[in-house]
């Protein structure tokens, strides 16, 4: 293993330990290290970027009238950006998934009436508002890696009940008959 001394782009000295003799690979690693900041400067840069993102997210949350998050200062700063991502991205995907469910209808060859579709849309909006009103920074941090599907399942569990409630008895009977026919086939 060889130690190579270098100067990072931030001007701080550093070194890199490389194994092997492939000069092309060695040159690439050295060049990459020289064109990046040292660990200390990279951490400061990341911290500054995270602070700006958190402040921007807190400002958006305040304008939107969202409740103040509860937790440590660092948790709150991180959770603000996670909540903003949910509001800007995941909630739109959830609305699209709900629209797809409305378009599919309660069963094969059946469609929801405009009134039934409105009930489902209102329920989804209520679930999104409920999710966005979560005040625990810890909950936002713990759920940051949930996929859109997981988020949909977690916060839109009432959707199935809304679909069933919105369907007429005739639609439900037809859907059950189709389900029974598929099960026996």
C-alpha angles and dihedrals in degrees: 000000000000128000116217121197116218144159118242121224089257088062097250119129119244144158138223129208114218131184124207137027104260102127094196091057092042092052092048093052093046092047091048092051092047091051094052133070122259116261093260095051092042090054091050091049092049091048092051092048091048091049092052092047091048093049091049091049091048090051092051090047091050092050090048091052094240117162121262114263121241122221141071119326092256093046092051093048092051095041092053090063092045092051091048090052089052092050095045100039119009096045090056091051089050090052089051091050090050090050089052089052089050091048091051091051127207093299145351113313094001130112135200118245117242089257092052091048090051091054090053094046091049090050092051092049089050090051091050091049089048091051094046091050092062106127101191112099088199092059091052091049093046092050096044093106097048112125119234088258092052091047090048091052093045098048103023099049088124089065094086090050089048091050090050092045092048094050118090118237089253092053091049092048091051091047091050091049091051091047091049091048091052091048093052094045 
